[in-house]
Amino acid sequence: MGCCMCGGNTLSQTINYEERRAGKLYSFIEVPALVCESCGDITFSAKTMKRMDEVIKERKKPDKYEQVPVFSMAA
């Protein structure tokens, strides 16, 4: 399948993915995705996207927690 952004070749990979919703950061590991070799664009199947939505909406207990440092770059 070609990349929808640049037309490059995409490869099936398992990636780590982070998404911010309503001010909260969600981190997913071992997510199946298509990744463009040229531009790095990431595409998920409808099934994968639906599953991530379900995990967030159902407030599933996470497998683990991580601390994330936050830095301000304001002058």
HTML snippet that shows the backbone in 3Dmol.js (N, CA, C, O; Angstrom):
<script src="https://3Dmol.org/build/3Dmol-min.js"></script>
<div id="view" style="width:600px;height:400px;position:relative"></div>
<script>
const pdb = `
ATOM      1  N   MET A   1       0.840  -1.185   0.000  1.00  0.00           N
ATOM      2  CA  MET A   1       0.000   0.000   0.000  1.00  0.00           C
ATOM      3  C   MET A   1       0.880   1.242   0.000  1.00  0.00           C
ATOM      4  O   MET A   1       1.871   1.298   0.728  1.00  0.00           O
ATOM      5  N   GLY A   2       0.534   2.227  -0.799  1.00  0.00           N
ATOM      6  CA  GLY A   2       1.304   3.459  -0.859  1.00  0.00           C
ATOM      7  C   GLY A   2       0.876   4.453   0.203  1.00  0.00           C
ATOM      8  O   GLY A   2      -0.273   4.459   0.647  1.00  0.00           O
ATOM      9  N   CYS A   3       1.812   5.285   0.599  1.00  0.00           N
ATOM     10  CA  CYS A   3       1.555   6.318   1.602  1.00  0.00           C
ATOM     11  C   CYS A   3       0.570   7.349   1.050  1.00  0.00           C
ATOM     12  O   CYS A   3       0.704   7.802  -0.087  1.00  0.00           O
ATOM     13  N   CYS A   4      -0.416   7.710   1.862  1.00  0.00           N
ATOM     14  CA  CYS A   4      -1.413   8.696   1.433  1.00  0.00           C
ATOM     15  C   CYS A   4      -0.840  10.119   1.447  1.00  0.00           C
ATOM     16  O   CYS A   4      -1.428  11.022   0.853  1.00  0.00           O
ATOM     17  N   MET A   5       0.289  10.326   2.111  1.00  0.00           N
ATOM     18  CA  MET A   5       0.891  11.660   2.176  1.00  0.00           C
ATOM     19  C   MET A   5       1.867  11.926   1.021  1.00  0.00           C
ATOM     20  O   MET A   5       1.819  12.978   0.384  1.00  0.00           O
ATOM     21  N   CYS A   6       2.751  10.953   0.762  1.00  0.00           N
ATOM     22  CA  CYS A   6       3.799  11.198  -0.237  1.00  0.00           C
ATOM     23  C   CYS A   6       3.839  10.159  -1.356  1.00  0.00           C
ATOM     24  O   CYS A   6       4.574  10.323  -2.329  1.00  0.00           O
ATOM     25  N   GLY A   7       3.046   9.085  -1.220  1.00  0.00           N
ATOM     26  CA  GLY A   7       3.054   8.031  -2.236  1.00  0.00           C
ATOM     27  C   GLY A   7       4.159   7.009  -2.041  1.00  0.00           C
ATOM     28  O   GLY A   7       4.282   6.079  -2.837  1.00  0.00           O
ATOM     29  N   GLY A   8       4.963   7.163  -1.000  1.00  0.00           N
ATOM     30  CA  GLY A   8       6.064   6.241  -0.728  1.00  0.00           C
ATOM     31  C   GLY A   8       5.580   4.865  -0.299  1.00  0.00           C
ATOM     32  O   GLY A   8       4.386   4.649  -0.093  1.00  0.00           O
ATOM     33  N   ASN A   9       6.510   3.953  -0.169  1.00  0.00           N
ATOM     34  CA  ASN A   9       6.215   2.580   0.239  1.00  0.00           C
ATOM     35  C   ASN A   9       5.978   2.516   1.741  1.00  0.00           C
ATOM     36  O   ASN A   9       6.709   3.136   2.513  1.00  0.00           O
ATOM     37  N   THR A  10       4.950   1.762   2.163  1.00  0.00           N
ATOM     38  CA  THR A  10       4.681   1.599   3.588  1.00  0.00           C
ATOM     39  C   THR A  10       5.012   0.179   4.026  1.00  0.00           C
ATOM     40  O   THR A  10       4.873  -0.775   3.260  1.00  0.00           O
ATOM     41  N   LEU A  11       5.448   0.062   5.262  1.00  0.00           N
ATOM     42  CA  LEU A  11       5.784  -1.232   5.842  1.00  0.00           C
ATOM     43  C   LEU A  11       4.924  -1.487   7.066  1.00  0.00           C
ATOM     44  O   LEU A  11       4.643  -0.572   7.840  1.00  0.00           O
ATOM     45  N   SER A  12       4.510  -2.726   7.237  1.00  0.00           N
ATOM     46  CA  SER A  12       3.772  -3.138   8.432  1.00  0.00           C
ATOM     47  C   SER A  12       4.763  -3.231   9.584  1.00  0.00           C
ATOM     48  O   SER A  12       5.757  -3.953   9.503  1.00  0.00           O
ATOM     49  N   GLN A  13       4.488  -2.499  10.653  1.00  0.00           N
ATOM     50  CA  GLN A  13       5.372  -2.493  11.812  1.00  0.00           C
ATOM     51  C   GLN A  13       4.553  -2.467  13.095  1.00  0.00           C
ATOM     52  O   GLN A  13       3.360  -2.162  13.076  1.00  0.00           O
ATOM     53  N   THR A  14       5.191  -2.783  14.188  1.00  0.00           N
ATOM     54  CA  THR A  14       4.613  -2.618  15.516  1.00  0.00           C
ATOM     55  C   THR A  14       5.341  -1.448  16.156  1.00  0.00           C
ATOM     56  O   THR A  14       6.567  -1.456  16.269  1.00  0.00           O
ATOM     57  N   ILE A  15       4.576  -0.432  16.578  1.00  0.00           N
ATOM     58  CA  ILE A  15       5.189   0.803  17.079  1.00  0.00           C
ATOM     59  C   ILE A  15       4.660   1.158  18.460  1.00  0.00           C
ATOM     60  O   ILE A  15       3.698   0.564  18.947  1.00  0.00           O
ATOM     61  N   ASN A  16       5.304   2.133  19.080  1.00  0.00           N
ATOM     62  CA  ASN A  16       4.789   2.775  20.283  1.00  0.00           C
ATOM     63  C   ASN A  16       4.130   4.064  19.812  1.00  0.00           C
ATOM     64  O   ASN A  16       4.646   4.734  18.917  1.00  0.00           O
ATOM     65  N   TYR A  17       2.995   4.414  20.406  1.00  0.00           N
ATOM     66  CA  TYR A  17       2.225   5.564  19.945  1.00  0.00           C
ATOM     67  C   TYR A  17       1.675   6.331  21.131  1.00  0.00           C
ATOM     68  O   TYR A  17       1.173   5.734  22.083  1.00  0.00           O
ATOM     69  N   GLU A  18       1.768   7.655  21.079  1.00  0.00           N
ATOM     70  CA  GLU A  18       1.227   8.514  22.132  1.00  0.00           C
ATOM     71  C   GLU A  18       0.186   9.442  21.533  1.00  0.00           C
ATOM     72  O   GLU A  18       0.345   9.949  20.422  1.00  0.00           O
ATOM     73  N   GLU A  19      -0.879   9.655  22.289  1.00  0.00           N
ATOM     74  CA  GLU A  19      -1.951  10.544  21.830  1.00  0.00           C
ATOM     75  C   GLU A  19      -2.456  11.358  23.004  1.00  0.00           C
ATOM     76  O   GLU A  19      -2.629  10.843  24.109  1.00  0.00           O
ATOM     77  N   ARG A  20      -2.690  12.629  22.755  1.00  0.00           N
ATOM     78  CA  ARG A  20      -3.215  13.514  23.794  1.00  0.00           C
ATOM     79  C   ARG A  20      -4.683  13.788  23.486  1.00  0.00           C
ATOM     80  O   ARG A  20      -5.034  14.202  22.381  1.00  0.00           O
ATOM     81  N   ARG A  21      -5.538  13.549  24.490  1.00  0.00           N
ATOM     82  CA  ARG A  21      -6.974  13.823  24.371  1.00  0.00           C
ATOM     83  C   ARG A  21      -7.452  14.516  25.634  1.00  0.00           C
ATOM     84  O   ARG A  21      -7.182  14.068  26.749  1.00  0.00           O
ATOM     85  N   ALA A  22      -8.158  15.603  25.442  1.00  0.00           N
ATOM     86  CA  ALA A  22      -8.728  16.358  26.567  1.00  0.00           C
ATOM     87  C   ALA A  22      -7.700  16.613  27.670  1.00  0.00           C
ATOM     88  O   ALA A  22      -7.998  16.475  28.856  1.00  0.00           O
ATOM     89  N   GLY A  23      -6.493  16.984  27.262  1.00  0.00           N
ATOM     90  CA  GLY A  23      -5.456  17.318  28.226  1.00  0.00           C
ATOM     91  C   GLY A  23      -4.770  16.140  28.886  1.00  0.00           C
ATOM     92  O   GLY A  23      -3.929  16.335  29.764  1.00  0.00           O
ATOM     93  N   LYS A  24      -5.107  14.919  28.486  1.00  0.00           N
ATOM     94  CA  LYS A  24      -4.472  13.727  29.049  1.00  0.00           C
ATOM     95  C   LYS A  24      -3.631  13.043  27.978  1.00  0.00           C
ATOM     96  O   LYS A  24      -4.001  12.998  26.804  1.00  0.00           O
ATOM     97  N   LEU A  25      -2.495  12.515  28.410  1.00  0.00           N
ATOM     98  CA  LEU A  25      -1.593  11.817  27.504  1.00  0.00           C
ATOM     99  C   LEU A  25      -1.785  10.317  27.660  1.00  0.00           C
ATOM    100  O   LEU A  25      -1.714   9.784  28.767  1.00  0.00           O
ATOM    101  N   TYR A  26      -2.027   9.643  26.544  1.00  0.00           N
ATOM    102  CA  TYR A  26      -2.192   8.196  26.528  1.00  0.00           C
ATOM    103  C   TYR A  26      -1.046   7.591  25.730  1.00  0.00           C
ATOM    104  O   TYR A  26      -0.717   8.069  24.644  1.00  0.00           O
ATOM    105  N   SER A  27      -0.449   6.554  26.263  1.00  0.00           N
ATOM    106  CA  SER A  27       0.673   5.893  25.618  1.00  0.00           C
ATOM    107  C   SER A  27       0.306   4.438  25.343  1.00  0.00           C
ATOM    108  O   SER A  27      -0.125   3.712  26.239  1.00  0.00           O
ATOM    109  N   PHE A  28       0.483   4.028  24.100  1.00  0.00           N
ATOM    110  CA  PHE A  28       0.195   2.658  23.684  1.00  0.00           C
ATOM    111  C   PHE A  28       1.484   2.012  23.194  1.00  0.00           C
ATOM    112  O   PHE A  28       2.271   2.648  22.491  1.00  0.00           O
ATOM    113  N   ILE A  29       1.701   0.764  23.557  1.00  0.00           N
ATOM    114  CA  ILE A  29       2.875   0.041  23.056  1.00  0.00           C
ATOM    115  C   ILE A  29       2.405  -1.133  22.212  1.00  0.00           C
ATOM    116  O   ILE A  29       1.280  -1.612  22.353  1.00  0.00           O
ATOM    117  N   GLU A  30       3.283  -1.582  21.343  1.00  0.00           N
ATOM    118  CA  GLU A  30       3.030  -2.741  20.479  1.00  0.00           C
ATOM    119  C   GLU A  30       1.785  -2.551  19.617  1.00  0.00           C
ATOM    120  O   GLU A  30       0.939  -3.441  19.538  1.00  0.00           O
ATOM    121  N   VAL A  31       1.674  -1.377  18.965  1.00  0.00           N
ATOM    122  CA  VAL A  31       0.521  -1.045  18.132  1.00  0.00           C
ATOM    123  C   VAL A  31       0.837  -1.393  16.674  1.00  0.00           C
ATOM    124  O   VAL A  31       1.841  -0.927  16.136  1.00  0.00           O
ATOM    125  N   PRO A  32      -0.010  -2.209  16.024  1.00  0.00           N
ATOM    126  CA  PRO A  32       0.212  -2.505  14.608  1.00  0.00           C
ATOM    127  C   PRO A  32      -0.090  -1.264  13.761  1.00  0.00           C
ATOM    128  O   PRO A  32      -1.110  -0.601  13.953  1.00  0.00           O
ATOM    129  N   ALA A  33       0.810  -0.961  12.823  1.00  0.00           N
ATOM    130  CA  ALA A  33       0.655   0.237  11.998  1.00  0.00           C
ATOM    131  C   ALA A  33       1.350   0.042  10.656  1.00  0.00           C
ATOM    132  O   ALA A  33       2.180  -0.851  10.487  1.00  0.00           O
ATOM    133  N   LEU A  34       0.986   0.903   9.705  1.00  0.00           N
ATOM    134  CA  LEU A  34       1.724   1.016   8.451  1.00  0.00           C
ATOM    135  C   LEU A  34       2.554   2.284   8.560  1.00  0.00           C
ATOM    136  O   LEU A  34       2.016   3.352   8.852  1.00  0.00           O
ATOM    137  N   VAL A  35       3.852   2.181   8.328  1.00  0.00           N
ATOM    138  CA  VAL A  35       4.758   3.319   8.456  1.00  0.00           C
ATOM    139  C   VAL A  35       5.438   3.559   7.113  1.00  0.00           C
ATOM    140  O   VAL A  35       6.005   2.638   6.526  1.00  0.00           O
ATOM    141  N   CYS A  36       5.379   4.802   6.627  1.00  0.00           N
ATOM    142  CA  CYS A  36       5.988   5.146   5.341  1.00  0.00           C
ATOM    143  C   CYS A  36       7.505   5.179   5.468  1.00  0.00           C
ATOM    144  O   CYS A  36       8.051   5.793   6.385  1.00  0.00           O
ATOM    145  N   GLU A  37       8.177   4.512   4.539  1.00  0.00           N
ATOM    146  CA  GLU A  37       9.649   4.504   4.520  1.00  0.00           C
ATOM    147  C   GLU A  37      10.224   5.868   4.160  1.00  0.00           C
ATOM    148  O   GLU A  37      11.341   6.195   4.562  1.00  0.00           O
ATOM    149  N   SER A  38       9.467   6.669   3.405  1.00  0.00           N
ATOM    150  CA  SER A  38       9.976   7.957   2.931  1.00  0.00           C
ATOM    151  C   SER A  38       9.746   9.095   3.917  1.00  0.00           C
ATOM    152  O   SER A  38      10.686   9.789   4.306  1.00  0.00           O
ATOM    153  N   CYS A  39       8.482   9.286   4.322  1.00  0.00           N
ATOM    154  CA  CYS A  39       8.167  10.460   5.150  1.00  0.00           C
ATOM    155  C   CYS A  39       7.858  10.131   6.599  1.00  0.00           C
ATOM    156  O   CYS A  39       7.744  11.038   7.423  1.00  0.00           O
ATOM    157  N   GLY A  40       7.717   8.833   6.931  1.00  0.00           N
ATOM    158  CA  GLY A  40       7.464   8.438   8.316  1.00  0.00           C
ATOM    159  C   GLY A  40       6.012   8.536   8.749  1.00  0.00           C
ATOM    160  O   GLY A  40       5.703   8.303   9.918  1.00  0.00           O
ATOM    161  N   ASP A  41       5.100   8.881   7.816  1.00  0.00           N
ATOM    162  CA  ASP A  41       3.686   8.967   8.160  1.00  0.00           C
ATOM    163  C   ASP A  41       3.193   7.626   8.696  1.00  0.00           C
ATOM    164  O   ASP A  41       3.598   6.568   8.214  1.00  0.00           O
ATOM    165  N   ILE A  42       2.321   7.679   9.691  1.00  0.00           N
ATOM    166  CA  ILE A  42       1.800   6.473  10.342  1.00  0.00           C
ATOM    167  C   ILE A  42       0.319   6.345  10.028  1.00  0.00           C
ATOM    168  O   ILE A  42      -0.434   7.313  10.135  1.00  0.00           O
ATOM    169  N   THR A  43      -0.099   5.138   9.638  1.00  0.00           N
ATOM    170  CA  THR A  43      -1.503   4.850   9.368  1.00  0.00           C
ATOM    171  C   THR A  43      -1.922   3.636  10.184  1.00  0.00           C
ATOM    172  O   THR A  43      -1.221   2.625  10.219  1.00  0.00           O
ATOM    173  N   PHE A  44      -3.079   3.750  10.842  1.00  0.00           N
ATOM    174  CA  PHE A  44      -3.641   2.636  11.598  1.00  0.00           C
ATOM    175  C   PHE A  44      -4.863   2.093  10.879  1.00  0.00           C
ATOM    176  O   PHE A  44      -5.562   2.833  10.187  1.00  0.00           O
ATOM    177  N   SER A  45      -5.122   0.809  11.041  1.00  0.00           N
ATOM    178  CA  SER A  45      -6.354   0.229  10.501  1.00  0.00           C
ATOM    179  C   SER A  45      -7.528   0.736  11.327  1.00  0.00           C
ATOM    180  O   SER A  45      -7.350   1.201  12.453  1.00  0.00           O
ATOM    181  N   ALA A  46      -8.727   0.645  10.761  1.00  0.00           N
ATOM    182  CA  ALA A  46      -9.929   1.051  11.489  1.00  0.00           C
ATOM    183  C   ALA A  46     -10.088   0.221  12.760  1.00  0.00           C
ATOM    184  O   ALA A  46     -10.521   0.733  13.793  1.00  0.00           O
ATOM    185  N   LYS A  47      -9.735  -1.061  12.679  1.00  0.00           N
ATOM    186  CA  LYS A  47      -9.843  -1.956  13.835  1.00  0.00           C
ATOM    187  C   LYS A  47      -8.920  -1.492  14.973  1.00  0.00           C
ATOM    188  O   LYS A  47      -9.324  -1.475  16.136  1.00  0.00           O
ATOM    189  N   THR A  48      -7.693  -1.120  14.634  1.00  0.00           N
ATOM    190  CA  THR A  48      -6.731  -0.659  15.638  1.00  0.00           C
ATOM    191  C   THR A  48      -7.191   0.652  16.268  1.00  0.00           C
ATOM    192  O   THR A  48      -7.110   0.821  17.485  1.00  0.00           O
ATOM    193  N   MET A  49      -7.674   1.577  15.443  1.00  0.00           N
ATOM    194  CA  MET A  49      -8.147   2.860  15.956  1.00  0.00           C
ATOM    195  C   MET A  49      -9.345   2.660  16.883  1.00  0.00           C
ATOM    196  O   MET A  49      -9.442   3.307  17.926  1.00  0.00           O
ATOM    197  N   LYS A  50     -10.251   1.767  16.503  1.00  0.00           N
ATOM    198  CA  LYS A  50     -11.418   1.487  17.334  1.00  0.00           C
ATOM    199  C   LYS A  50     -10.994   0.916  18.682  1.00  0.00           C
ATOM    200  O   LYS A  50     -11.552   1.278  19.718  1.00  0.00           O
ATOM    201  N   ARG A  51     -10.004   0.020  18.668  1.00  0.00           N
ATOM    202  CA  ARG A  51      -9.536  -0.593  19.913  1.00  0.00           C
ATOM    203  C   ARG A  51      -8.896   0.439  20.837  1.00  0.00           C
ATOM    204  O   ARG A  51      -9.125   0.407  22.046  1.00  0.00           O
ATOM    205  N   MET A  52      -8.094   1.358  20.283  1.00  0.00           N
ATOM    206  CA  MET A  52      -7.495   2.414  21.113  1.00  0.00           C
ATOM    207  C   MET A  52      -8.587   3.300  21.713  1.00  0.00           C
ATOM    208  O   MET A  52      -8.501   3.675  22.883  1.00  0.00           O
ATOM    209  N   ASP A  53      -9.615   3.641  20.923  1.00  0.00           N
ATOM    210  CA  ASP A  53     -10.742   4.426  21.435  1.00  0.00           C
ATOM    211  C   ASP A  53     -11.436   3.707  22.581  1.00  0.00           C
ATOM    212  O   ASP A  53     -11.763   4.316  23.599  1.00  0.00           O
ATOM    213  N   GLU A  54     -11.660   2.409  22.412  1.00  0.00           N
ATOM    214  CA  GLU A  54     -12.328   1.616  23.452  1.00  0.00           C
ATOM    215  C   GLU A  54     -11.518   1.598  24.745  1.00  0.00           C
ATOM    216  O   GLU A  54     -12.075   1.754  25.832  1.00  0.00           O
ATOM    217  N   VAL A  55     -10.221   1.412  24.630  1.00  0.00           N
ATOM    218  CA  VAL A  55      -9.356   1.375  25.818  1.00  0.00           C
ATOM    219  C   VAL A  55      -9.466   2.690  26.589  1.00  0.00           C
ATOM    220  O   VAL A  55      -9.562   2.684  27.816  1.00  0.00           O
ATOM    221  N   ILE A  56      -9.452   3.808  25.880  1.00  0.00           N
ATOM    222  CA  ILE A  56      -9.543   5.116  26.537  1.00  0.00           C
ATOM    223  C   ILE A  56     -10.933   5.332  27.130  1.00  0.00           C
ATOM    224  O   ILE A  56     -11.052   5.740  28.285  1.00  0.00           O
ATOM    225  N   LYS A  57     -11.971   5.067  26.365  1.00  0.00           N
ATOM    226  CA  LYS A  57     -13.348   5.301  26.832  1.00  0.00           C
ATOM    227  C   LYS A  57     -13.729   4.399  28.003  1.00  0.00           C
ATOM    228  O   LYS A  57     -14.436   4.828  28.915  1.00  0.00           O
ATOM    229  N   GLU A  58     -13.263   3.159  27.980  1.00  0.00           N
ATOM    230  CA  GLU A  58     -13.609   2.216  29.048  1.00  0.00           C
ATOM    231  C   GLU A  58     -12.728   2.391  30.284  1.00  0.00           C
ATOM    232  O   GLU A  58     -12.921   1.723  31.300  1.00  0.00           O
ATOM    233  N   ARG A  59     -11.759   3.301  30.179  1.00  0.00           N
ATOM    234  CA  ARG A  59     -10.829   3.582  31.278  1.00  0.00           C
ATOM    235  C   ARG A  59     -10.205   2.306  31.822  1.00  0.00           C
ATOM    236  O   ARG A  59     -10.171   2.056  33.027  1.00  0.00           O
ATOM    237  N   LYS A  60      -9.714   1.515  30.881  1.00  0.00           N
ATOM    238  CA  LYS A  60      -9.034   0.271  31.256  1.00  0.00           C
ATOM    239  C   LYS A  60      -7.856   0.587  32.167  1.00  0.00           C
ATOM    240  O   LYS A  60      -7.240   1.647  32.058  1.00  0.00           O
ATOM    241  N   LYS A  61      -7.553  -0.337  33.063  1.00  0.00           N
ATOM    242  CA  LYS A  61      -6.389  -0.170  33.938  1.00  0.00           C
ATOM    243  C   LYS A  61      -5.132  -0.336  33.080  1.00  0.00           C
ATOM    244  O   LYS A  61      -4.980  -1.346  32.394  1.00  0.00           O
ATOM    245  N   PRO A  62      -4.234   0.647  33.116  1.00  0.00           N
ATOM    246  CA  PRO A  62      -3.014   0.544  32.311  1.00  0.00           C
ATOM    247  C   PRO A  62      -2.114  -0.592  32.787  1.00  0.00           C
ATOM    248  O   PRO A  62      -2.176  -1.008  33.944  1.00  0.00           O
ATOM    249  N   ASP A  63      -1.279  -1.088  31.875  1.00  0.00           N
ATOM    250  CA  ASP A  63      -0.315  -2.129  32.212  1.00  0.00           C
ATOM    251  C   ASP A  63       0.780  -1.587  33.120  1.00  0.00           C
ATOM    252  O   ASP A  63       1.340  -2.317  33.939  1.00  0.00           O
ATOM    253  N   LYS A  64       1.084  -0.284  32.964  1.00  0.00           N
ATOM    254  CA  LYS A  64       2.090   0.343  33.816  1.00  0.00           C
ATOM    255  C   LYS A  64       1.937   1.857  33.722  1.00  0.00           C
ATOM    256  O   LYS A  64       1.220   2.364  32.859  1.00  0.00           O
ATOM    257  N   TYR A  65       2.606   2.565  34.604  1.00  0.00           N
ATOM    258  CA  TYR A  65       2.647   4.024  34.599  1.00  0.00           C
ATOM    259  C   TYR A  65       4.089   4.470  34.397  1.00  0.00           C
ATOM    260  O   TYR A  65       5.029   3.785  34.801  1.00  0.00           O
ATOM    261  N   GLU A  66       4.249   5.641  33.761  1.00  0.00           N
ATOM    262  CA  GLU A  66       5.579   6.227  33.577  1.00  0.00           C
ATOM    263  C   GLU A  66       5.513   7.692  33.988  1.00  0.00           C
ATOM    264  O   GLU A  66       4.490   8.349  33.793  1.00  0.00           O
ATOM    265  N   GLN A  67       6.589   8.199  34.549  1.00  0.00           N
ATOM    266  CA  GLN A  67       6.684   9.612  34.829  1.00  0.00           C
ATOM    267  C   GLN A  67       7.251  10.296  33.597  1.00  0.00           C
ATOM    268  O   GLN A  67       8.177   9.787  32.965  1.00  0.00           O
ATOM    269  N   VAL A  68       6.696  11.444  33.260  1.00  0.00           N
ATOM    270  CA  VAL A  68       7.143  12.166  32.074  1.00  0.00           C
ATOM    271  C   VAL A  68       7.574  13.572  32.476  1.00  0.00           C
ATOM    272  O   VAL A  68       6.771  14.324  33.028  1.00  0.00           O
ATOM    273  N   PRO A  69       8.817  13.940  32.212  1.00  0.00           N
ATOM    274  CA  PRO A  69       9.245  15.301  32.520  1.00  0.00           C
ATOM    275  C   PRO A  69       8.598  16.301  31.537  1.00  0.00           C
ATOM    276  O   PRO A  69       8.443  15.999  30.354  1.00  0.00           O
ATOM    277  N   VAL A  70       8.231  17.471  32.032  1.00  0.00           N
ATOM    278  CA  VAL A  70       7.615  18.502  31.211  1.00  0.00           C
ATOM    279  C   VAL A  70       8.469  19.758  31.337  1.00  0.00           C
ATOM    280  O   VAL A  70       8.796  20.189  32.443  1.00  0.00           O
ATOM    281  N   PHE A  71       8.827  20.342  30.190  1.00  0.00           N
ATOM    282  CA  PHE A  71       9.676  21.530  30.162  1.00  0.00           C
ATOM    283  C   PHE A  71       8.947  22.660  29.457  1.00  0.00           C
ATOM    284  O   PHE A  71       8.292  22.437  28.440  1.00  0.00           O
ATOM    285  N   SER A  72       9.055  23.871  29.990  1.00  0.00           N
ATOM    286  CA  SER A  72       8.496  25.048  29.338  1.00  0.00           C
ATOM    287  C   SER A  72       9.597  25.733  28.528  1.00  0.00           C
ATOM    288  O   SER A  72      10.715  25.907  29.012  1.00  0.00           O
ATOM    289  N   MET A  73       9.280  26.109  27.322  1.00  0.00           N
ATOM    290  CA  MET A  73      10.249  26.800  26.470  1.00  0.00           C
ATOM    291  C   MET A  73       9.864  28.273  26.318  1.00  0.00           C
ATOM    292  O   MET A  73      10.375  28.962  25.436  1.00  0.00           O
ATOM    293  N   ALA A  74       8.957  28.757  27.185  1.00  0.00           N
ATOM    294  CA  ALA A  74       8.549  30.172  27.156  1.00  0.00           C
ATOM    295  C   ALA A  74       9.744  31.046  27.539  1.00  0.00           C
ATOM    296  O   ALA A  74      10.586  30.668  28.354  1.00  0.00           O
ATOM    297  N   ALA A  75       9.783  32.195  26.937  1.00  0.00           N
ATOM    298  CA  ALA A  75      10.907  33.114  27.186  1.00  0.00           C
ATOM    299  C   ALA A  75      10.936  33.609  28.602  1.00  0.00           C
ATOM    300  O   ALA A  75      11.817  34.387  28.966  1.00  0.00           O
TER     301      ALA A  75
END
`;
const viewer = $3Dmol.createViewer("view");
viewer.addModel(pdb, "pdb");
viewer.setStyle({}, {cartoon: {color: "spectrum"}});
viewer.zoomTo();
viewer.render();
</script>
